[in-house]
Amino acid sequence: MHGLKEQLREIFESNINWLDGLLDLAEWLKKLADLFPKSQGTIRRWLVEITADFEQRTTNGIVEGINQKIKLVKRCGFGFRNIDNFELRCLLAFQD
């Protein structure tokens, strides 16, 4: 199982264009079929979105950072009595 995970990581790190990535991913899915048939079906359904990563190379890291900062403001506020105060605190947190 660890080997399959490492092979998948290698596919995403090494392929520059989507066609090569798609071909490598198809070979990897054949190996996955016996061990994880349900996971293979899920990956096949999302194949277009997954292979888009080979072209765009985008992540959701910025959004995750924003969400983390909002959670921190919420935690430090110990509960805000109205949403306007919470919104103002969030805006102040992003003034860095």
N, C-alpha and C positions, 0 to 999 in steps of 0.2 A: 504494500500500500504506500509506503514512504517513497518507493521508487516511482510509482505513478505520479505522486504529487511533485516530485522533483522533475520528472519528464515534462509535466504541464508547465511548471515554472520556466524550464528551459525553452519551451515553445514560445512563451510570451516574451522572454528576454532576447531571443535570438532572431526572430522573424521581423523583417522590415516591412514587407508588403503583405497585403491581406490574402493573396492567393497562396503563397507559400505557407502562411500561418494556417489557412483553412485546410490545406493538404496534410500538414503535420498534425493538426487537431483531429482530422478524420482518422488517421492512423492510431492516434492515442485513444480515441473513442472505441476502436475495435478491441483494444486491450482492456478497456474499462467494462465492456459488456458483460463478461462473466462474473466479475466481482460485484459490480454496482449497476445493475440494470435500471433501477429507478433513477439514479443520478445521471446515467447516460441519456435517458429520455428527457430529463430536465435540461441538460446541456444542449441536446438537439433542438428543443423548442426555442432556446435562447441563442441559437448559433449565429444569427445575423448580428445581434447586439454584441456578442462576445467577439466576433471577428472584426467588428468596427474598432475595437481597441488596437488592432494592428495598424490601422490607418491613422487614427486620431491621437492615440497615446495620451488620453486625458485621465485624470483621477478626480475623485470627489474630496480630496484632501482639504481644500479651502473651505468647502461647506462644512466638513466635519469640524474644522477649527472654529468656525463661527458658532456652530451648535454647542461646542464645548465651552466657549466663552459665555454664551447665554445661560447655560446650565450653572456655570460658576456664579454669575450675577444672581441667579435665582436662589442658589444655595446660601450665598452671603446675605441675602435680603431677609431670610427667615420668614418668607411669605409676605407678599405685598398686598396692601388692602385694596388697591385698585390697579387696574391694568395700565393706566397712564403713568403712574410712578414707575412701574416695572419697565415700561417702554423707554422712559427717560433714562433710567439707570443703564439699560442696554446701550442706548445711544451714547451715553457718557463713556461706557467701557470701550467703545470702538473709536474714541477720539484720539487714541495714541498716536 
